[in-house]
Amino acid sequence: MAAKKKVLHPRPVLAPGARVVGIDLSLNSTGVAVVGPDGTFERVGTVPGTAPHGSDLVKLYERLDAVFDGIEALVGGFRTSDLVVIEKALSHNSGPFGEMLANWHEVVGTLVRRGITVIPINPGTRAVYGSGGGKRDKSQVVLQVERRFPTAKVANNDEADAVILAAIGLHLAGCSIEPVPLPATHLSVDKLFEPLPVVELAGA
């Protein structure tokens, strides 16, 4: 039996004036990074979590709404032209997984229903793009982000991860803001998406 052909995801296309938003989502501390149309970081910050809800479903959804409202406030309001790159919620993450999954779908579902393009990225893929491997200490990731993106002004590892996610979005769209081309060890994300179209130079 022939091997099943792997289906690649389409590359995102940035509309004129579009921003790219990286979100490292958490119930406790969410990192957010916004790259403006000119390729510079407009906003980088942290949305703090709220108190656990116990078994009260009303309080649970109040908590989830507070996370989304905090993200939107930090972003300065989402626009339909935005590209959002968000880390996937995986079951091996610490904390109550049901609540984490509800939080992820609350944020992603709201954005998708508004017509905003959202790209989920596996935490391992984000780690490889950020440091070339998935075993780096969080402080080392912060140092790498500070070196590669000094204008981002990150304060913690959540913000550093959000910056990496935003950079992945720009890389996938063919608008990389990396100071130099990344080594092949960092680019496993390219294996998941269609190749970038080849642009022929005029007069070539």
C-alpha positions as CSV (number, residue, x, y, z in Angstrom):
1,M,0.0,0.0,0.0
2,A,1.4,3.4,-1.0
3,A,2.4,5.7,1.8
4,K,0.0,8.4,2.6
5,K,1.1,11.8,1.3
6,K,1.7,14.4,3.9
7,V,-0.6,17.4,3.5
8,L,1.2,20.7,4.1
9,H,-0.5,23.8,5.6
10,P,-0.8,26.8,3.3
11,R,1.5,29.7,4.0
12,P,-0.1,32.8,5.6
13,V,-0.4,35.9,3.4
14,L,-0.1,39.2,5.1
15,A,-2.5,41.9,4.0
16,P,-1.2,45.5,3.6
17,G,-0.7,47.0,7.0
18,A,-1.2,43.7,8.8
19,R,0.3,43.1,12.2
20,V,1.6,39.7,13.5
21,V,0.7,38.8,17.1
22,G,2.5,36.0,19.0
23,I,0.6,34.6,22.0
24,D,2.2,32.3,24.6
25,L,-1.1,31.4,26.3
26,S,-1.4,30.4,30.0
27,L,-4.0,30.7,32.8
28,N,-1.3,32.1,35.0
29,S,0.9,34.3,32.8
30,T,0.4,35.0,29.1
31,G,3.1,36.5,26.9
32,V,2.1,38.7,24.0
33,A,4.2,40.2,21.3
34,V,2.9,42.5,18.4
35,V,5.0,43.2,15.3
36,G,3.8,46.1,13.3
37,P,3.6,46.4,9.5
38,D,7.1,47.9,9.4
39,G,8.6,44.8,11.1
40,T,9.2,46.4,14.5
41,F,7.8,45.4,17.8
42,E,4.9,47.6,18.7
43,R,4.0,45.9,22.0
44,V,5.5,43.2,24.2
45,G,4.0,42.4,27.5
46,T,2.5,39.9,30.0
47,V,-1.2,39.3,30.9
48,P,-1.4,38.1,34.4
49,G,-3.8,35.3,35.3
50,T,-6.6,35.4,37.7
51,A,-7.5,33.4,40.8
52,P,-8.5,29.7,40.3
53,H,-12.3,29.2,40.1
54,G,-12.6,26.0,42.2
55,S,-15.6,24.1,40.9
56,D,-17.7,27.2,40.0
57,L,-18.3,27.3,36.2
58,V,-19.4,30.9,36.3
59,K,-16.1,31.9,37.9
60,L,-14.2,29.6,35.4
61,Y,-15.6,31.5,32.4
62,E,-15.1,34.8,34.1
63,R,-11.5,33.8,34.5
64,L,-11.2,32.8,30.8
65,D,-12.9,36.1,29.7
66,A,-10.4,38.0,31.8
67,V,-7.5,36.4,30.1
68,F,-8.9,37.2,26.6
69,D,-9.8,40.8,27.6
70,G,-6.3,41.3,29.0
71,I,-4.7,40.0,25.7
72,E,-6.9,42.2,23.6
73,A,-6.1,45.3,25.8
74,L,-2.4,44.6,25.5
75,V,-2.7,44.2,21.7
76,G,-4.6,47.4,21.4
77,G,-7.7,45.7,19.9
78,F,-7.6,42.9,17.3
79,R,-8.1,43.7,13.6
80,T,-9.3,41.3,11.0
81,S,-6.0,41.9,9.1
82,D,-4.0,40.6,12.0
83,L,-2.1,37.2,11.8
84,V,-2.1,35.5,15.2
85,V,0.4,32.8,16.0
86,I,-0.4,30.9,19.2
87,E,1.2,27.9,21.0
88,K,-0.9,24.8,20.9
89,A,-2.3,23.4,24.2
90,L,-0.9,19.9,24.8
91,S,-1.9,17.4,27.4
92,H,1.6,17.1,28.9
93,N,1.5,20.7,30.1
94,S,1.3,21.3,33.8
95,G,-2.0,22.4,35.4
96,P,-5.6,21.3,35.0
97,F,-5.7,20.3,31.3
98,G,-9.4,20.7,30.9
99,E,-9.2,24.4,32.0
100,M,-6.2,25.0,29.8
101,L,-8.0,23.6,26.8
102,A,-11.0,25.7,27.5
103,N,-8.8,28.8,27.8
104,W,-7.2,27.9,24.4
105,H,-10.5,27.4,22.6
106,E,-11.9,30.6,24.2
107,V,-9.1,32.7,22.8
108,V,-8.8,30.9,19.4
109,G,-12.5,30.5,18.9
110,T,-13.1,34.2,19.5
111,L,-10.4,35.2,17.1
112,V,-11.5,32.8,14.4
113,R,-15.2,33.9,14.7
114,R,-14.0,37.5,14.1
115,G,-12.4,36.4,10.8
116,I,-8.8,36.6,12.1
117,T,-6.2,34.1,10.8
118,V,-4.8,32.0,13.5
119,I,-1.8,29.6,13.2
120,P,-1.3,27.1,16.1
121,I,2.3,26.1,16.6
122,N,3.5,23.0,18.6
123,P,5.6,24.0,21.6
124,G,8.4,21.8,20.4
125,T,8.4,23.6,17.0
126,R,8.5,26.9,18.8
127,A,11.4,25.8,20.9
128,V,13.4,24.6,17.9
129,Y,12.8,27.8,16.0
130,G,13.8,29.8,19.1
131,S,17.0,27.9,20.0
132,G,17.7,25.1,17.6
133,G,16.5,22.5,20.1
134,G,13.8,21.8,22.6
135,K,15.9,21.3,25.8
136,R,17.2,24.8,26.4
137,D,16.8,26.4,29.8
138,K,14.1,29.2,29.8
139,S,16.7,31.8,30.8
140,Q,18.8,30.8,27.8
141,V,15.8,31.3,25.5
142,V,15.3,34.8,27.0
143,L,19.0,35.6,26.3
144,Q,18.7,34.3,22.7
145,V,15.6,36.5,22.1
146,E,17.3,39.5,23.6
147,R,20.2,39.0,21.2
148,R,18.1,38.3,18.1
149,F,15.4,40.9,18.7
150,P,16.9,43.6,21.0
151,T,14.0,46.0,20.3
152,A,11.5,43.6,21.7
153,K,12.5,44.4,25.4
154,V,11.3,41.1,26.9
155,A,10.9,40.9,30.7
156,N,10.4,37.1,31.1
157,N,10.3,33.8,29.3
158,D,6.5,34.1,28.5
159,E,7.2,37.3,26.5
160,A,10.3,35.7,24.9
161,D,8.1,32.8,23.7
162,A,5.5,35.2,22.3
163,V,8.3,37.1,20.4
164,I,9.4,33.8,18.9
165,L,5.8,32.9,17.8
166,A,5.4,36.3,16.2
167,A,8.8,35.8,14.4
168,I,7.6,32.4,13.2
169,G,4.5,34.0,11.7
170,L,6.6,36.6,9.8
171,H,9.0,33.8,8.6
172,L,6.1,31.7,7.3
173,A,4.7,34.7,5.4
174,G,8.1,35.3,3.8
175,C,8.7,38.5,5.7
176,S,11.3,37.4,8.2
177,I,12.6,39.9,10.8
178,E,15.6,37.7,11.7
179,P,18.8,39.7,11.7
180,V,20.5,37.0,9.7
181,P,19.2,33.8,8.0
182,L,18.6,31.1,10.5
183,P,20.5,27.8,10.4
184,A,18.7,24.8,9.1
185,T,18.6,23.4,12.7
186,H,16.0,26.0,13.6
187,L,13.6,25.6,10.6
188,S,11.6,22.4,11.3
189,V,8.5,24.6,11.0
190,D,9.1,24.8,7.2
191,K,8.4,21.1,6.9
192,L,4.8,21.7,8.0
193,F,4.0,24.4,5.4
194,E,3.9,24.7,1.7
195,P,7.1,26.1,0.1
196,L,7.2,29.9,-0.4
197,P,6.4,30.8,-4.0
198,V,9.5,31.6,-6.1
199,V,9.6,35.3,-7.0
200,E,11.2,35.9,-10.4
201,L,13.2,39.1,-10.7
202,A,12.4,41.5,-13.5
203,G,14.9,41.2,-16.3
204,A,16.3,38.0,-15.0
